[in-house]
Amino acid sequence: MLVSAVGFGGIPIQGVSFEEADRILQTAVARGIDFIDSARGYTDSEEKIGRSLAGERGRIRLSTKSLARSAAAFAADIETSLRNLRTDTIDLYQLHSIGTLADLERVLAAGGAYEAAAAARAAGKIRWIGITGHSREIMLAAIRTGLFDTAQFPFNPIETEWEDEVIPAAKAAGVGTICMKPLAGGAIRNRALALRFELSRGMDVVIPGMDAVEQVEENVSAGERIAAPDAAELAALEAEKKLWGDKFCRRCGYCLPCPNGLNIPFLFLIDGYYSRYELKDWALARLAALPKKFVDCADCGECLEKCPYGLAIPDMMKDAAKRVV
C-alpha cells in the first residue's frame, strides 16, 4: 500500500462542523494527502470523512479502527465503518489500542477480533489488517506474529524510545509503520519540523490531526522535503522537549494497576484532549463515564515507583483536576 508520507489524523475534526470538516478534508486531498485515518471511537469523524470524500474514493486510502475485542463486535464495527465512510471496501482496518499481552492473546484467539478482521478481508470488505498501541512490548509481540500489515504507535521528538527495537523490527518484518501522536498530542509546536524528524527516522507515514486549513498547508510542506533535521533544528526540538520536563505521559501503562482503580494513562489522555486538542465536550463525556477521576487520586505514591519516566503523577492528577472542569 503506497500512500503519501503525510496522512490525515481524524481526531480533531470531531470538534468542527460538518461544513468546516469538508473544507479541511477537501483541501488535504487537493494538496496530495491520500491516507485518511479515523476510528469508531472518534464520534462523528468517520461520518464526516465519508460525507466529504465519498467522491474521492479512487484517490485516497481509508483507514479506521475498532476497540472491539470479540469477533462479533469487531465485525459489527466494520459494517458501521463501511456505512459511515460510504464505501464498499476499507483499505486498512486496525485492532485499536491493544494494551496488554492478555489483550493481544484475546484478540488473536478463536472468537477474537482478528478472526473477524480476517473474515472481512477474505470477503473483500477490508484490504489490510493493522494494530495500534502505546506499549513497545505489545507492538514487538504483534509484529513477530506475522499477522499484521501495519503497526501504528506514538513516535515524536519526545517519544523516541521506539527507535531502539520496534521500528527496526517492523522494517525487518515488512510491516508498515504509522506514526500516531506525531506532535506529541499538541506538545510540539513546530509541526513541519517534527514531521520531518519522524519521517527521517524510519516512520512510513505520519498522521497529524488537523482541524484547520492552515494546519493542512503546514503539514503538507513537511512531506515535500523529507530531509533529516540539521543540528540547529534538532536543538530546537530538544528545547521543546525540555519544556515538558517530567510532565509528559507516554501512556506506556507501567503505572498500572492503580491500587485506587484510576486508569492513569487514559486520564492523562483525556486531559490532553481537553487542554491541547480543545475537544472539551469529548473529553468531559469520557471522564464522566469513568468510575474514578482525577480527584480520586489518593496520593499513595505507588505509581511514582513504577513510572519509568519519573513523572510526578499525583501532582499531575491534582493539576488536571483543576483544569478539566
C-alpha positions, 0 to 999 in steps of 0.5 A, spaced: 500 500 500 503 506 497 500 512 500 503 519 501 508 520 507 503 525 510 496 522 512 490 525 515 489 524 523 481 524 524 481 526 531 480 533 531 475 534 526 470 531 531 470 538 534 468 542 527 462 542 523 460 538 518 461 544 513 468 546 516 470 538 516 469 538 508 473 544 507 479 541 511 478 534 508 477 537 501 483 541 501 488 535 504 486 531 498 487 537 493 494 538 496 496 530 495 494 527 502 491 520 500 491 516 507 485 518 511 485 515 518 479 515 523 476 510 528 469 508 531 471 511 537 472 518 534 464 520 534 462 523 528 469 523 524 468 517 520 461 520 518 464 526 516 470 523 512 465 519 508 460 525 507 466 529 504 470 524 500 465 519 498 467 522 491 474 521 492 474 514 493 479 512 487 484 517 490 485 516 497 486 510 502 481 509 508 483 507 514 479 506 521 479 502 527 475 498 532 476 497 540 472 491 539 475 485 542 470 479 540 469 477 533 462 479 533 463 486 535 469 487 531 465 485 525 459 489 527 464 495 527 466 494 520 459 494 517 458 501 521 465 503 518 463 501 511 456 505 512 459 511 515 465 512 510 460 510 504 464 505 501 464 498 499 471 496 501 476 499 507 483 499 505 486 498 512 482 496 518 486 496 525 485 492 532 485 499 536 489 500 542 491 493 544 494 494 551 496 488 554 499 481 552 492 478 555 489 483 550 493 481 544 492 473 546 484 475 546 484 478 540 488 473 536 484 467 539 478 463 536 472 468 537 477 474 537 477 480 533 482 478 528 478 472 526 473 477 524 478 482 521 480 476 517 473 474 515 472 481 512 478 481 508 477 474 505 470 477 503 473 483 500 470 488 505 477 490 508 484 490 504 489 490 510 489 488 517 493 493 522 494 494 530 495 500 534 498 501 541 502 505 546 506 499 549 513 497 545 512 490 548 505 489 545 507 492 538 514 487 538 509 481 540 504 483 534 509 484 529 513 477 530 506 474 529 506 475 522 499 477 522 499 484 521 500 489 515 501 495 519 503 497 526 501 504 528 504 507 535 506 514 538 513 516 535 515 524 536 521 528 538 519 526 545 517 519 544 523 516 541 524 510 545 521 506 539 527 507 535 531 502 539 527 495 537 520 496 534 521 500 528 527 496 526 523 490 527 517 492 523 522 494 517 525 487 518 518 484 518 515 488 512 510 491 516 508 498 515 509 503 520 504 509 522 506 514 526 500 516 531 501 522 536 506 525 531 506 532 535 506 529 541 498 530 542 499 538 541 506 538 545 510 540 539 509 546 536 513 546 530 509 541 526 513 541 519 519 540 523 517 534 527 514 531 521 520 531 518 524 528 524 519 522 524 519 521 517 527 521 517 527 516 522 524 510 519 516 512 520 512 510 513 507 515 514 505 520 519 498 522 521 497 529 524 490 531 526 488 537 523 482 541 524 484 547 520 486 549 513 492 552 515 494 546 519 493 542 512 498 547 508 503 546 514 503 539 514 503 538 507 510 542 506 513 537 511 512 531 506 515 535 500 522 535 503 523 529 507 530 531 509 533 529 516 533 535 521 540 539 521 543 540 528 540 547 529 533 544 528 534 538 532 536 543 538 530 546 537 526 540 538 530 538 544 528 545 547 521 543 546 522 537 549 525 540 555 519 544 556 515 538 558 520 536 563 517 530 567 510 532 565 509 528 559 505 521 559 507 516 554 501 512 556 506 506 556 501 503 562 507 501 567 503 505 572 498 500 572 494 497 576 492 503 580 491 500 587 485 506 587 482 503 580 484 510 576 486 508 569 492 513 569 494 513 562 487 514 559 486 520 564 492 523 562 489 522 555 483 525 556 486 531 559 490 532 553 484 532 549 481 537 553 487 542 554 491 541 547 486 538 542 480 543 545 475 537 544 472 539 551 465 536 550 469 529 548 473 529 553 468 531 559 463 525 556 469 520 557 471 522 564 464 522 566 463 515 564 469 513 568 468 510 575 474 514 578 477 521 576 482 525 577 480 527 584 480 520 586 487 520 586 489 518 593 496 520 593 499 513 595 505 514 591 505 507 588 505 509 581 511 514 582 515 507 583 513 504 577 513 510 572 519 509 568 519 516 566 519 519 573 513 523 572 510 526 578 503 523 577 499 525 583 501 532 582 499 531 575 492 528 577 491 534 582 493 539 576 488 536 571 483 536 576 483 543 576 483 544 569 478 539 566 472 542 569 
